[in-house]
Amino acid sequence: MRHLYLMRHAKAKQPSGDMTDHQRPLRKRGKRQAAAMAYVLQRWQALEGEIYVSTAVRTRETFDEIAVQLPEHTLVDQVHFDEDLYTFDDAGLQAWLKALPDEAERVLVIGHNPALHDLARWLDNTAPHSLPTGSVLHFTLSGTAWKSVEQGGAKLTECLTPEAVSYPLFKRLAPQPPKHKSDTASRICAMLEHQYQMIRALEPGVIAGVDPEFLHQYRVNLRRSRAVGESVHAITRVPGFKKMLKRLKHRAQATSDLRDIDVFLEDMGKTSPPLSSVTRKGLTQWLQASQRERHQTLCQQLNAPEYAEELEDWQRFIASDDVGKTLSKLTPKRIKAVLDERIARHDEDLAALSLDAQDAEFHELRKGVKRIRYLADLNLETPEPFLTELKHRQGLLGEYQDLCTRQTWLDAFSASPDNDPQQQQECTQWRASLEKPKLALRKKIVALKPFSNVTA
């Protein structure tokens, strides 16, 4: 099995003055693109074979940025700068490919469009119809000598763009938030439409699974859409709204475990848990295996036809005349009336809370605060001090939930029969030690004043 990786150089500057095309350097964005793709190339094992790079400045700098990100690799020993790759003609690139030595089983090419893209389509006509800067395509060729490669003789197995790998790069091209609208109905409709556009735009990054921030933002927009919808539904009834909100809830819940694992792994990378190196490694590998399993399941769901149909139904629903007419009846007064009811309910739940209450009671309080927060966001007249207090309470209750979630995963690891008893014991001890910070948060939460004391 042979592997061919085609990478287009990252974003370059336009020529100026007497600069030739060959001399064009990378833009700052291009350098970020190349750096983001380094991990992808490593994960795809694209750097384990021969690396061929065009002699143009922009392709050389693309390689340099990749090499900087992976200092443990001696990529300079594998790279070949080839003048023949400074071409925009796919026929020349095909001839170059067929002249590769047979011992080269993995080949990474960093070159130029349109030659690279035309070659990709020649190898496999299912290749994307465009190849943006910094993108990489991975082809496999079954037991064929390079000189024997013919049209359609390869299979595209993976393709990624920098904007699907790095959330900061994606953010620059992401759908822009709606401009401020004074009337409540227009503002809510614009908010829901923007969240829908964000959900769809984030999907490639979620599927790529490289930057966990894509999943986080995807989850946030799903949950915000549902929360806004529930807030509206609490004020006024819209036919069919409940069914739509149930679908959004189902989609958001499908991301919960994967997001929790992402956060746990990220925290373990930043802190030093009270574990031996062996146990830490064992726990990390177990979490990563769980992460891969859940990511695969999520990708299957996102690629299923019914998923797209559900979201398209949601978009049509929020743009419908029925929803528009119902939202037009919303007034700050009606929003505040429901908000006051939720605040009163929260204050009752808070008063009933004690230090020895079950974790579930704290979680329910957190859900109530979130419902208040999203409802308050619908009303432009909500005082800023009240919103600040809401965010503070969400933060405390969110920290508490994170600790409980961590304990849940440690319980699951400890209960696994395949794990070493010593590792299980260390994780059980770590789980018990988390009760101390949980108690500290419990005290802060129980000591919170009723919302009725905060101007709303």
SENUFI-980743 format. One record per atom (N, C-alpha, C): x, y, z; residue in one letter. Coordinates in pm, whole numbers, plus 50000, padded with zeros to 5 digits. Example, Ala and Ser with C-alpha at 12.3 -4.5 7.8 and 13.67 -1.06 7.14 Angstrom:
BEGIN
513194943150780a/512304955050780a/513204967050780a/512854977550708s/513674989450714s/512905000350787s/
END
This chain:
BEGIN
500844988050000m/500005000050000m/500885012550000m/500675021149902r/501405033849896r/500495045249942r/501115055449998h/500365067050048h/500925079649984h/500025087749933l/500405100449872l/499635111749940l/500375121649984y/499765133250051y/500055145549966y/499005152549927l/499145164749848l/498745176649934l/499685185749953m/499425197650034m/499675210149952m/498685218649946r/498895231549881r/499575240849980r/500505248849931h/501195258350019h/500185266950094h/500595272450206a/499715281050287a/499575294750220a/498715302950279k/498365316050221k/499605324750207k/499815329750084a/501015337850056a/500625352250022a/501595361050032k/501405375049996k/501355376349843k/500695386849799q/500705389949656q/502035396549621q/502535394649498p/503805400949461p/503705416049460p/504765422649498s/504795437349498s/506165441849448s/506185453449387g/507445458649335g/508015449349229g/509305446149245d/509945437149149d/509975422649199d/509145419449298m/509075405749350m/508465396449244m/509095385149223t/508555375249130t/507585365949202t/506835358349126d/505915348649186d/506685338549270d/507855334649225h/508675324849296h/509105329949433h/509165343049449q/509695349049573q/508605352549675q/507365350049643r/506275353949733r/506355346549867r/506425353749979p/506485347150112p/505085344750167p/505015337750278l/503715335450343l/503235347850416l/501925349250422r/501325359150510r/501365353750653r/501055362350749k/500975357650887k/499905346750899k/498805348650831r/497745338550833r/498245325450772r/499065326450667g/499615314550605g/500505306750701g/501275313850780k/502135307150877k/501295299850982k/500175306151020r/499285299451117r/498625287151054r/498295288250925q/497715276750855q/498685264950855q/499915267550817a/500915256850808a/501165250650945a/501245259251047a/501475254151183a/500315245251228a/499095249051193a/497925241251233a/497905227451167a/498445226551045m/498405213850972m/499505204151015m/500475208951093a/501585200251135a/501075188051210a/500135190251303y/499615179051382y/498875169151293y/498125174551195v/497375165751104v/498335156851026v/499395162850972l/500375155250895l/501045144550982l/501285148051106q/501875138351198q/500905126951226q/499645130351250r/498635120251281r/498395111051162r/498475116451042w/498265108450921w/499515100850878w/500595102350954q/501885095850924q/502475100750791q/502105112950754a/502585118650629a/504045122650636a/504575123750757l/505965128250775l/506925116650797l/506425104550782e/507265092850807e/507985088050681e/507655094050566g/508325090150442g/509105101650382g/509075102550251e/509805113150181e/508935125650167e/509575137150180i/508875149950168i/509475157550050i/508625160949955y/509065168149835y/508385181849834y/509215192149819v/508725205849830v/509175213949709v/508265221749655s/508625231149547s/509675240949599s/510465246049508t/511535255449548t/511025269649571t/509745272349547a/509205285749570a/509295289349718a/509425302149746v/509565306749885v/508355302649968v/507165303849912r/505955301149990r/505815286250027r/506325277349942t/506275263149976t/507365259650076t/508535265750059r/509625263550156r/509205268150295r/508575279850301e/508165285250431e/507035276950491e/506185271150407t/505145262150458t/505795250250528t/506805244450463f/507535233350524f/508225237750653f/508845249450652d/509555254350770d/508625255650890d/507415260950867e/506455262650978e/506015249151034e/505875239350948i/505535225850994i/506675220151078i/507885221751031a/509045216451101a/509215222851239a/508925235651250v/509055242851377v/508105236951482v/506905232851437q/505915227351529q/506275213451579q/507175206751509l/507525192851542l/509035191451559l/509605198051660p/511065198251676p/511665184351703p/510815175051750e/511335161651779e/511575153651651e/511045158451539h/511235151651411h/512415158051337h/513235149851276t/514355155151195t/513895155951050t/512955164851024l/512345165750891l/513335170350785l/514385177550828v/515355182450730v/516085170850663v/516085159250727d/516755147650668d/515875140650564d/514595144450561q/513665137750471q/513235146450354q/513515159350362v/512965168650264v/513825169650138v/513145171050025h/513815173149896h/513155185249831h/513935195549804f/513415207349735f/513615205349585f/512495204549514d/512535200349374d/511985211449284d/512815216149194e/512415226749101e/511245222449014e/511145209348983d/510055204548898d/508685205948963d/508645207649095l/507365209249164l/506875223749160l/507735232749115y/507265246549094y/506585246848956y/505395241148954t/504645239948830t/503165241648857t/502465246448754f/501015248148764f/500305239048662f/501085229948604d/500615221048499d/500485206748553d/499275201248547d/499075187948605d/499745176948523d/499915179148393a/500595168948312a/502035167348358a/502695178648386g/504055178048437g/504125171348573g/503105173748655l/503075167848789l/502795152748780l/501965148748685q/501735134348665q/503035127248626q/503785133448536a/505055127648493a/506025126748610a/506055137048692w/506925137248810w/506535125748905w/505225123948926l/504745113549016l/505155099748968l/505055097348839k/505385084148783k/506875081248787k/507675091748808a/509125089848813a/509645087548954a/508755087249053l/509185084949191l/509815071149206l/510795069849293p/511425056649313p/510465046949380p/510565034349346d/509645024249398d/509755022349549d/510925025249605e/511085023249749e/510335033849833e/509865044249768a/509135054749839a/507685050249861a/507355046449984e/506005041650013e/505085052650063e/505665062650128r/504895074350174r/505545086750116r/504735094950048v/505265106849983v/504355118650014v/504945129150068l/504245141750090l/504755152049990l/503835158249917v/504185168449819v/503595181749865v/504425192049874i/503955205549904i/504165213749778i/503055217249714g/503165223749583g/502115234249560g/501665235149433h/500855246549389h/499605242149316h/498605250649321n/497425249349236n/497685257049106n/497025253448995p/496005243048984p/496565228948964p/497885227748954a/498475214648924a/498095204149030a/498215207749159l/497895198149265l/496435193849259l/495545203649245h/494115200349245h/493755192149122h/494315195649009d/494035187848887d/494565173548901d/495735171948963l/496285158648987l/495375150749080l/494875157349183a/493995150649279a/492735145449211a/492145153549126r/490935149649055r/491235138548953r/492425138748898w/492845128348803w/493015114948875w/493565115548994l/493765103349073l/492455097549123l/491545106149167d/490255101649220d/489255112949197d/488275110649112n/487345121549078n/486375125149189n/486475118149304t/485675122149421t/486395132649506t/487605136349465a/488355146649539a/487555159749538a/487725168149639p/486965180749646p/487135189149520p/486155197549495h/486185206049376h/487075218349396h/487625219849513s/488575230649537s/489615225949638s/490765232249635l/491855228949728l/492375242149785l/491775246949895p/492185259749954p/493625259250004p/494205270850026t/495595271550074t/495735264050206t/496835256650219g/497125249350341g/496415236050353g/495545232650258s/494785220150266s/495645208050232s/495255196450285v/495985183950260v/495005173150217v/495375165450116l/494625153850070l/495475141450090l/494865130650134h/495575118050156h/494985107450063h/495835101849976f/495425091349883f/496155078349917f/495495067249892t/496155054149901t/496145047749763t/497215040549734l/497365033549606l/497715019049639l/496885009849598s/497034995749636s/498094988749551s/499264986949611g/500314978749550g/500714982349409g/500534994849371t/500874999149235t/502205006449235t/503085003049145a/504345010649130a/504005024649083a/504785034249124w/504515048249088w/504425049848937w/505305043148865k/505325044848719k/504065039248652k/503315031148726s/502115024948669s/500835032148708s/500925043148782v/499735050248827v/498975055848706v/497695052948702e/496855057648593e/495695066048648e/494945072148560q/493785080048600q/492805071248679q/492365076448794g/491465068948880g/492135057948959g/493495057948959g/494235047049023g/494495048849171g/493875058649235a/494085060949379a/492735062949446a/492755061849578k/491525064049656k/491765074949759k/490925085149755l/491015095949855l/490465090849987l/491285091050091t/490855085950221t/490595096950322t/491295108250308e/491125119250405e/491415132450336e/490735142850380c/491055156350332c/490665166450440c/491525176150461l/491285186150564l/491795199850519l/491085210150561t/491525223850542t/492005229450676t/492855239550676p/493285245550803p/492125250850885p/491085255750817e/489935261450887e/489075250850955e/489285238050920a/488585227150991a/489455221251099a/490695225651106v/491665220351202v/491885229851319v/491795242851291s/492095253151391s/490895262451408s/490335262751530y/489185271551552y/489535286351533y/490715291051578p/491055305151552p/491065308551403p/491505299251318l/491485301751174l/490055301451122l/489245292551173f/487835291751134f/487105304551171f/487395309651289k/486635320951343k/486685333051251k/487805334551183r/487955345951092r/486945345450978r/486565333350937l/485645331650826l/484235327550870l/484015326851001a/482735322051055a/481615332051026a/480365327251025p/479215336351008p/479245347351114p/478995359551070q/479055370851161q/477745372251240q/477845376251368p/476625378151448p/475745388851385p/474415387751405p/473515397651347p/473715411351410p/473425421551332k/473495435051384k/472355437051484k/472565446151577h/471585448451683h/470245452551624h/469195446151671k/467845449551628k/467055453751751k/466295464451737s/465605470151853s/464385462051895s/463605456951798d/462395449751837d/462725435251874d/462025430251973t/462315417152029t/462195405951927t/461115406051846a/460875395251751a/462005394051649a/462405405251590s/463475404951489s/464795400451552s/465035404751674r/466285401351741r/466365386351769r/465255380351814i/465255366051845i/465385357751717i/464655361851613c/464755354651485c/466175355051430c/466795366851438a/468175368351388a/469135360151472a/468895359551602m/469745351951694m/469675337051660m/468475331851641l/468295317751611l/468875314051474l/468705322951376e/469255320351244e/470775320251248e/471375329551322h/472835329951334h/473355317251402h/472665312751505q/473095300551573q/472985288451480q/471955288151397y/471835277351299y/473005277651202y/473335289451150q/474455290651056q/475775286451121q/475945289751247m/477165285851318m/477225270651335m/476125264451370i/476095249851387i/476545242951259i/476005247351145r/476345241051018r/477795243850978r/478265256051007a/479645259550971a/480665252151057a/480285248751180l/481215242051272l/481335227051247l/480395221451173e/480355206851155e/481655200951099e/482265206850995p/483525200950945p/484615200151052p/484705210451136g/485695210251242g/485385199951348g/484105197851377v/483695187551472v/484075173851418v/483795171551291i/484085158651229i/485595156351221i/486355167051191a/487815165751185a/488365161351320a/487815166851429g/488185162451563g/489585166051607g/490175176351548v/491545180251584v/491525190551697v/490735201151680d/490645211751780d/489345210051857d/489395206751987p/488165204352064p/487275216652076p/487805228452043e/486985240552053e/485825240251954e/485985233151842f/484885231951747f/483695225051812f/483945214051883l/482875206851950l/482235215652056l/483065222852130h/482545231552236h/481605242052178h/482045248852072q/481215259252012q/479975253551945q/480115241951884y/478975235051824y/477925232151931y/478405226952043r/477515223652154r/476875236252212r/477655246852227v/477135259452279v/475995264752193v/476185264552061n/475155269951972n/473905261351969n/474065248051978l/472895239351990l/472115242352118l/472855243352228r/472195245252358r/471585259152369r/472255269152312r/471685282652315r/470395283252233r/470405276652118s/469205276552034s/468045270352111s/468345259052175r/467295252452252r/466845261252369r/467805267452438a/467465275652555a/466635287852515a/467015294252406v/466245305752359v/464835301052322v/464755289652251g/463455284352214g/462605280952334g/463215274852435e/462465271452557e/461985284052629e/462825294352627s/462435306952691s/461235313052622s/461275312752488v/460135317952412v/458895309552439v/459085296252441h/457965287052461h/457335288852599h/458145293152696a/457625295352831a/456735307752837a/456925316952742i/456165329452741i/454915328252655i/455085322052540t/453975321052445t/454085308052368t/452985301952336r/452995289052270r/453085290552118r/453985282752058v/454145282151913v/453905267751871v/452925264951784p/452665251151741p/453915244651681p/454245232851729g/455385225551676g/456715228751743g/456755238951828f/458005243251890f/458575232451982f/457695226252059k/458155216352157k/458865204652089k/458315200151975k/458905189151902k/460285192851848k/460385204951796m/461675209651743m/462715210751855m/462305215751970l/463235217452082l/463705203852134l/462835193952127k/463215180452169k/464325174952080k/464255177851951r/465295173451858r/466635180151890r/466595193251917l/467825200451951l/468435194852079l/467595191652175k/468075185952301k/468785172652275k/468195164452190h/468785151452156h/470145153152092h/470275162752000r/471545165051932r/472605170252028r/472205178952120a/473165184352217a/473625173352313a/472685164852357q/473035154152450q/474025144352388q/473985142952255a/474895133752187a/476345138252195a/476555150752234t/477915156252243t/478445156352386t/477605153352484s/477955155652625s/479185147952670s/479165134752652d/480285126552700d/481595130552631d/481535132852502l/482755136352428l/483315149552478l/482455159252501r/482925172152552r/483525170752691r/482895162652776d/483425160552911d/484825154352907d/485025144752817i/486335138452805i/487365148652755i/486965156852657d/487875167252606d/488355176352720d/487415180652802v/487745189652914v/488655182653014v/488345170153045f/489145162453140f/490575160953089f/490745157252963l/492085155552906l/492835168852902l/492125179452870e/492765192652866e/493245196753004e/492405194353106d/492795197753243d/493985189353289d/494015176653251m/495135168053290m/496435172753225m/496315178653105g/497505183753039g/498035196453102g/497165203853171k/497555216553232k/498005214953377k/497475204853445t/497765203053588t/498485189853611t/498885187853733s/499565175353771s/498675167653867s/497865158553816p/496975150853906p/497795142054000p/497235138654116p/497955130454216p/498035115854174p/498725113454062l/498845099854008l/500295097053973l/500665084553980s/501995080653932s/502005081953779s/503195082553721s/503305084053576s/502645072453502s/502755060453560v/502155048653497v/500635049653497v/500085053653612t/498625054753622t/498105066253537t/498835077153536r/498415088453453r/498385084353306r/499395077153263k/499445072453125k/498275062953096k/498015053853190g/496925044353172g/495575051253163g/495345061053252l/494085068553251l/493945076553122l/495025082953081t/494995090952958t/494665082352837t/495295070852827q/495035061952713q/493595056852715q/493085053952834w/491705049252845w/490725060252804w/490995072552849l/490145083852811l/490215086452660l/491405085452603q/491565087752460q/490825077152378q/490845064752426a/490105054052357a/488605056852364a/488145061352480s/486725064952496s/486385076852407s/487315086052398q/487135097952314q/486975094052167q/487845085352119r/487785081051978r/486475073951949r/486055065552042e/484805057952022e/483615067352011e/483545077052100r/482415086352099r/482485096051982r/483695099751942h/483825108551826h/483365101351700h/483715088851687q/483285081051571q/481765080051565q/481145077751680t/479685076851686t/479055090251647t/479625101151698l/479095114451666l/479225117351517l/480365113851458c/480575116151314c/479555108451231c/479255096351272q/478245088451201q/476885095351206q/476575101251320q/475305108451334q/475275120951247q/476395128251245l/476435140751167l/476385137951017l/476875126450976n/476885123050833n/475605116150788n/474725112850880a/473475106150845a/472505115950780a/471765111950678p/470825120950608p/469795127450700p/469315119850800e/468275125350887e/468775137050971e/470095137450996y/470645148751073y/470455161750997y/470875161850871a/470735173950789a/469275177650772a/468425167650757e/466995170250741e/466415176950865e/466825172350983e/466345178151108e/466735192851119e/467985195851088l/468435209551101l/467815218550996l/467625213450876e/466955221450773e/465505224150811e/464865214250874d/463505216350925d/463485227451031d/464505227351116w/464605237651220w/464765251451158w/465595252651057q/465795265650991q/464495270550927q/463805261650859r/462525265650796r/461505269650903r/461545262451014f/460585265251122f/460795279051180f/462045282551214i/462285295551277i/462085307151180i/462095304051049a/461865314550949a/460405315250905a/459555306550963s/458155305750920s/457345317650969s/456235319950901d/455335331050938d/454725328751076d/454425315951108d/453815312951239d/454725317351354d/456005314151341v/456955318151445v/457095333251448v/457185339451331g/457315353951325g/456135361051389g/454925356251361k/453725362451417k/453675360851569k/454055348951615t/454035346451760t/455065355151831t/456265355951774l/457315363951836l/456955378751839l/456155382951742s/455775397251738s/454925401151859s/454355391151926k/453525393852043k/454345395152171k/455625391552163l/456475392352282l/456755406952317l/456665409952443t/456995423352492t/457905421952614t/458695432352643p/459525431752765p/458705428652890p/457475433352894k/456625430953010k/456305416153025k/455985409452913r/455655395152918r/456895386952954r/458035390752899i/459285383752930i/459605384953078i/459435397153131k/459765399453272k/458835391653365k/457585390053324a/456645382653409a/457105368053425a/457515361653317v/457995347853324v/459335347353396v/460165357453372l/461465358253439l/461285358953590l/460325367053634d/460065368353778d/459635354953838d/458845347153762e/458415334053809e/459625324753828e/460525324953732r/461705316253739r/462645320653852r/462745333553872i/463585338553981i/463025333954115i/461705334854131a/461075330554256a/461315315654280a/461225307654172r/461455293354184r/462915290454222r/463825298154162h/465245296454195h/465495299654342h/464925310554390d/465135314454529d/464615303854625d/463485297454589e/462955286654672e/463905274654674e/464415271154555d/465345259754546d/466645262654622d/467115274954612l/468345278854682l/468165278254833l/467015282954880a/466735282855024a/466645268655078a/466195259454995a/466035245455039a/467335237655031a/468365243554971l/469635236654951l/470455236555080l/471105225355108s/471955224255226s/473295218255186s/474255218755277l/475595213755246l/475605198855218l/474655191455277d/474635177055256d/473635172755149d/473195182355066a/472265179054958a/472945170254854a/472155163154776q/472685154554670q/473255163154557q/474235157354484d/474805164454369d/473715168554270d/472705159954254a/471635162654157a/470905175654189a/470785179154318e/470095191454356e/470895203754312e/472215202954318f/473055213854271f/472985214954119f/472895203554053h/472785203653907h/471465209853864h/470395206853935e/469105212653901e/469115227753921e/469805232154025l/469925246554049l/470675253153933l/471715246453885r/472485251653771r/471605252853647r/470775242853621k/469885243353505k/468905255053518k/468415257253640g/467495268353662g/468145281853636g/469395283253679v/470125295853656v/470325298053506v/470635287453433k/470815288653288k/469515293153221k/468395287753264r/467115291753206r/466825306453233r/467185310853353i/467005325053387i/467915333553299i/469145329053281r/470125336753202r/469645338853059r/469195328252993y/468775329452854y/467505337652841y/466615336452938l/465405344352936l/465735359152956l/466665361853046a/467075375753071a/467735381852948a/468455373452871d/469115378452750d/468125382852643d/466885377752651l/465885381652552l/465405395952572l/465585400952691n/465065414152726n/466195424252736n/466215433952647l/467285443952647l/467235452752771l/466095452352841e/465955460952959e/466475454353086e/466965442053077t/467505435253196t/468745442753246t/468785446653374p/469925454353427p/471235446453420p/472305453353392e/473615447053379e/474085440353509e/473855446553628p/474275439953752p/473625426253770p/472385424953726f/471695412153737f/472335401853645f/472675405753522l/473345396753429l/474715392553482l/475415401853545t/476725398753603t/476595388253713t/475585389753796e/475365380053905e/474985366353848e/474205366353740l/473855353753675l/475095346353628l/475995353753562k/477225347553511k/478075342153626k/478105349453736h/478875345053853h/478325331753906h/477005330853917r/476385318553968r/476585306953870r/476485310053742q/476735299653642q/478155294253655q/479105303253681g/480495299153695g/480695289753813g/480135293153928l/480255284754047l/479635270954025l/478425271053972l/477725258453951l/478365250253839l/478955257053740g/479665250053634g/480915243153686g/481655250053774e/482835243953836e/482445231553916e/481335232553986y/480875221254066y/480535209353976y/479865212253867q/479505201453775q/480755194953715q/481765203053683d/482995197653626d/483665187753722d/483665190953850l/484245181853949l/483445168853958l/482135170053953c/481295157953957c/481515149453833c/481655156053719t/481895148753594t/483225141453599t/484235148153654r/485545141853668r/485455129353755r/484695130253863q/484505118653951q/483815107253876q/482855110653792t/482135100453716t/483075092653624t/483975099753556w/484915093053466w/485955084953543w/486355089953660l/487285082253742l/486625069453794l/485325070353827d/484585058453868d/484545048153755d/484295053153633a/484205044153518a/485545037453491a/486625045053504f/487965039353483f/488275028853590f/487955032253715s/488245023053826s/487425010253816s/486235011353756a/485364999653746a/485714990653628a/486584995453540s/486934987353423s/487774975353465s/487354963253431p/488074951153476p/489434949453410p/489694956553301d/490954954953229d/492084963353287d/491774972053382n/492794981053435n/493544974853553n/494754979353569d/495614974553676d/495044978753812d/495034969753912p/494474973054044p/495124985354107p/496444986754088q/497134998254145q/496615011154083q/496405011053951q/495875022853883q/494465025953931q/493675015553946q/492305017453994q/492295023554134q/493205018954219q/493265023954356q/493675038754358q/494665042354278e/495105056354273e/493985065454225e/493245061054124c/492145069154072c/491005070154172c/490755059654245t/489735059954350t/490115069954458t/491405070354493q/491875079954593q/491775094254541q/492105096154414w/491985109554355w/490525113854355w/489645104454321r/488215107654319r/487745112454457r/488205105454562a/487815109254698a/488345123054735a/489555126254688s/490155139254723s/489405150954660s/488615148354557l/487855159154491l/486675163754575l/486355156154681e/485265160354768e/485595173254842e/486875175654867k/487255187854938k/486945200454857k/487405201754731p/487025213654653p/485515214254626p/484865202654619k/483415202854601k/482735209054723k/483235205654843l/482655211254965l/482845226454969l/484015230854926a/484265245354924a/483285252354831a/482995246354718l/482025252354625l/480615251454681l/480295240554747r/478975239254810r/478725250854907r/479745253854986k/479595264655085k/479335277955016k/480035280554908k/479845293154834k/478445293754773k/477995282454720i/476685282154654i/475565283754755i/475655276354865v/474615277254968v/474555291155028v/475695298255032a/475745311655091a/475245322554997a/474895319054872l/474405329154778l/473115335454829l/472965348254802k/471745355254842k/470635352654741k/469395353754781p/468285352054687p/468385362354573p/467915358354457f/467925367654343f/467045379554368f/466035377754452s/465115388754480s/465835400554544s/467045398154598n/467825409154656n/468635416454551n/468655410854429v/469395417154319v/468385423754226v/468595436054192t/467655443254107t/467515436353973t/466295432853938a/466035426153809a/464995433953731a/
END
